[in-house]
Amino acid sequence: MLEISVQTGGLQYDDRNADEVFGMLAAAGFEAMDFNIDPHLPPNAISKGPLTDFFDQSVESLIDYYRPVKAAAEKHGIAFGQMHAPFPLWVEGKPEVNDYMITVVDKCAALCQFLGCPQLVVHPITRPTKEEEWEVNMAMYRAMIPTGKKYGVKLCLENLPHGARGRTVEGVCCDAAEVCRYLDTLNAEAGEEVFGFCFDLGHANILGLRIRDYLKGIGQRLTCLHLHDNNGTSDWHTAPYTCIGGAYYSTDWEGLLQGLDEIGYRGTLNFETFRATKGLPRRLQREMLHYIAEVGRYFRDRLLGNEV
């Protein structure tokens, strides 16, 4: 309940140094992680090609590959709180790539089951019109329903800003009612709760959304979090309480805590703060991780009504 979590991205993690990195997370006080498997198939390889061959392996081979990683996590008591699938999952005019990405999601979900990871974040797609956007995303997610059912892993959509004419505008799932429509429709078609929602605070901050109201609109559909700070215009993914806009914090942290409290959120408190640690010497990474974990403990105490 309210485990403190951070992503593996930005920690020079590469699967071969799992023991070192997970030990560092445990020493900082983290209890879970957002496991970034997406570097094995980067966005440019998907959208522009060529595709990498990592996910060409069988599920059995992938599980064997990740056995040492799972053992390292168990050794240090770090749970796999969520996994981030490669993205984008759909590319215009490339049906063969789109079909391949459905198999990638299936293999990621199989790995989630093996690793004991309950949630897989699968980005939706923003399109020029809401009608086309709905059709593309519904077709894509319908194809994932058998995967979610087979492995018992919740597939989580995420709110995404969109770049248009040099500006950042609302993309898919930036409206709470739209999120509810996707989840309720897909889960009704699946006949069970296959899909959930990952709320990205930094993305919401860029768009100036009212965080508390947005979370109340999502309610019990909220499954997991991407918590990070920015200046309100760029997706910085830095540590909480580090960005100031005028005399105030850029991000509405109080609105976040109030919203989470009002909907009774009890999932992981996960920080997607890779730019706060990326490139830092190991010694300074450890100090930064301690700070981020302490913010998580502060959030947990607030949500549980403990003295702070």
N, C-alpha and C positions, 0 to 999 in steps of 0.2 A: 504494500500500500504506500503510494507516494514515494517510491524508490527514487533516489537521486541518480541521474543518468547523464551521460555525455556521449557525443558521437566519436567514433574512432578516427574520422577524417581530421586532418590537421595535426596528427600526432606522429607523422612519419611511420604509420602502421602499414605493414606490407604482408601480413599472414605469417612471415617467417620470424618476426620478433614479438609474437603474441604474448609470450611469457613476460617480457620486459614491459610492454605497454599496459597489459592488464594489471601487472604488479604496481605500476605507477598510478593507475586509476584507483586501485584498492587503497593505496597509501594516502591518496588525496581524500578518501572517504566516499567514493562512488560505489554504488551497489548494483548498477546496471549500465548498459551501453546501448547506443544506437549504432548498430553494426553496418558500416559502409561497405557493401559488396559492390557498389556501382563503379568504383575505379577499374574493375576488371572489364567493363564495357563502357567507355566514356561517351558523353553526348555526341562529340564530333564523329566518332566511329559509327554511331547509329545514324545520324542525320546525313553525313557526307560519305561515310565509308572509308576504307574497308572495315567490316566488322571484325572484331577480335574473335579468337577461337576458344576462349576460356569456357563458355557455356555450350560448346559443342560436345563436351564430355558427358558421359552418362551420369545419371543421378548417383549411381553407386560410386563412380570415380570421384565425383564432387564430395560425397560424404567422406570417402577415405581421405581426400585432401584436407578436409576440415576437422578430422579427428584430433590432431594435435592442438588446433585452435580451441576446440571445445574443452579439451583437457586442461589447457592453460586457464580458461575462464573459470572452470570448476575449482582449480587449485587456488585461485585468488578470490573466489566468492563473488565473481562479477556475472550477473545474469544478462542474457541477451534480451533486452527489453523490447527492441524493435529492430527491423532491418530496412535499409533503404534500397529499393530495386533500381537498376539502371534506368535511365530516361534519356530522351523521350521514348514512349512506348508506341508511338504512331508517327509516321512520316508521310507527308502528302506525296502521292504518286509512287510509293514504294510498297506495294502489297506484300512482296516477299519478305521485306524487312519487318513489316507489321506482324505477319504470321510468325516470324522467328521470335519477335519480342514476347509473344504470348507463351512460347515455349520457355523463354528465359524466366518469365514470371513464375511459370510452373516449377522450374528447377529451384528458383529462389525460395518458393514456398516449401518445397521438399526439404531444403536445407534449414529453413525455419523450424520445421517439425523436428528435424534431427537435433538442432541446437537448443530446442526448448524456447524458441522465440515466438511469441503469440501474435505479433503484428508485422505486416509488410507494407511499407508505404509505396504506393503505385501512382505516380503523377497522372492527373487528367490532362487533356489537351485543350488549349485555347484555339478557337477558330474565328474567322471574321464575323460570323453571325451566331447568335445564340441558338438558332434552329439547327444550323450545321454542327455546331459544337455539341449539342445534345445528341444528335444522331451518331456522330463519330465516337463520342465517349460511351454511349450506351452500347453500341456494337462492340467496342473494345472490352468493356467490363462484363458484358454478357458472356463473352468468350472465356472469361476468367472464373465464372461461377463454379464449373467443375473442379477447378484447382482449389478454390477456397473450401469447398465441401470435402474434397479428398484429404487435404492435409490439416484441416481444422485451424487454419491461419486466417486471421481477419485482414482483409485487404483494405488499406486506408487511402482514400482520396486526400488531396491537400489543396489549400487555397493558394493560387499562384497569380502574381501580378504579370502584366504583359507589356512588352515594349512596342510602342507604335508611334511612328513619326518623331522619334527622338524623345518621347515622353513615356512615363510609366503609367499605365492605366489598369483598371480592373480587368483581370482575366477570369478564368474559370474558377468557380467555387468561392469567389470573393463576396458573395451575398449569402447570408445564412439560409434564407428560404430556398435558394438554389441547391445548397448542400443537402438540405432535408429532402428535396425532391429527388435528387440522385439516390441518396441512401435508401429512402423509403421505397422507391420504385424498384431498385435493384434487389433489395432484401425481400420484397414481396414476391418478385419473380423467382428468386432463389428458394423461397420457402423457409428460409432461416437467416440468421444474422451473419452473412458472409462479409459484408462491407461495413467499414467504419470511417472515421474521419481524423486526420492529423491536422491540428491547428498550428499554422506557422505564424508566430507573433511578429517576426520581422517583416514578413510579407504584408501583414495587416497594417503595420506601422507605416510602411512606405505609402500606402493608399489612404492613410488618415482615417481608418475605420474606427468606430467606437467599440473598443475591445470588449467592454463589459456587455454591451447590448448584443454584439455578435455571438459571444459565448452563450448567453442566455437563449439566443435563437437556435443554437445547435443543441443545447441541453444534453441529455443522456447519450446522444449520438457521438459525442466527443470521445475519442479512443486514446489518442496520444498527442504529444506536443513537440514542436520545434521552437525552443525559446532562445532568442538572441537579440542583440541590440543593433541599432543603426541610426543614421542621422535624419531619418524620415524621408530620404530621397533615393538612397542607394542601399543595395542588399549586402551589408557589410558582414553579417554573421560574426559579430564580436561579442565580448563579455557583457553581461547585464550591468546596468547603471554606469556605463562608461561614455555614453553619448549625451551631450547637452545641447538643447535647442534654446538659445537665449538664456533665460534665467532658470529654465526647467529641464528636466530629463526629456529626451526626445521620445522615449517610449513610455506609454501609460502602464507602468508596472502595478500601480494600485488598481487600475481598472481590470488588469489581468487577474490579480488575486481576488478581487471582489467577484468577478465573473466565475472563476473556478469554484469559489466557495459557494456561490448561490446555486450552481448546478450539482454540487456534491462530487466534484471530480476527485477520483482516487487512483488514477493511473500513475505512470511514471512522470517525474518532473525532469524532462529531458532537455538538455542544452545542445543546440546545433551551432557551436561556437568555433568552428574550425579556423577562422581567421584570427582569433585571439591567441591561438597556440601555434599556428603554422609558421615555420621558420625560426621559432624561438629555440635557443639552446636548451638542452634537456633540463638543466637546473631551473631555468626560468619557466619552462613548461610546467614543471612540477608545482611551482609557486602559483602560476595562473590557474592550474587545475584545482589547487586547494581553495583559491578564491571562488571559483565557479561552484564548487561543491558546497562551500559555506553559504553561498546565495541560495542554493537548493535547500539546504537545511533550514535557512530562514523562511523560505516559502512554505516548507512543510510545517514548520511550527505555526506559522500564521494560519494555514488551512486547518490544522488540527486544534486550533484554539489554545496552543501552549503559550507560556510566557516568552516574550521576545525582548 
